[in-house]
Amino acid sequence: MIDVYAAAGTFSDRNALARELARIVMRWEKVPDIPFFGDNTAAFIHELPSDALSTASGRSECVRVQVTTSSGALDRGQQLGVVGDITAAVASAAADPDLANRTWVALTEAVPGGWGIAGHSFTNEEIVRHVRELLGKQ
């Protein structure tokens, strides 16, 4: 799951950015491109009034991105890659290359059992088992 917080009007095509961010996370997590992941990896663009956010120096032209992944899904190289690609996508979507300097990405991991999909609380092991079953049916 990806949540993006930015001042209203920062992005002209929020849907395209949301889709791109979801695809970036899937690519760096190295999950199979199957409906289970494609339909359950999502990004949400939260637009806030410009006076609802500020840096310590008073700037409101900044973006916060929160990415929640399965525990252990990203090694250090993947963390660096996903943060770099998300930052670049945000700056590009805003048509503001300098926004990369004011985009912060927080990577968090779901606790075991912390993924609720279709009303079921999945552990990492259950997700792996479920995906193997899905891939076996293809």
Buried (B, 14 or more C-beta within 10 A) or exposed (E): BBBBBBBEEBBEEBEEBBBBBBBBBBBBBEBBEEEBBBEBBBBBBEBBEBEEBEEEEEEBBBBBBBBBBBBEBBEEEBBEBBBBBBBBBBBBBBEBEEBBEBBBBEBEBBEBEBBEEEEEEBBBEBBEEBBEEBEEEE
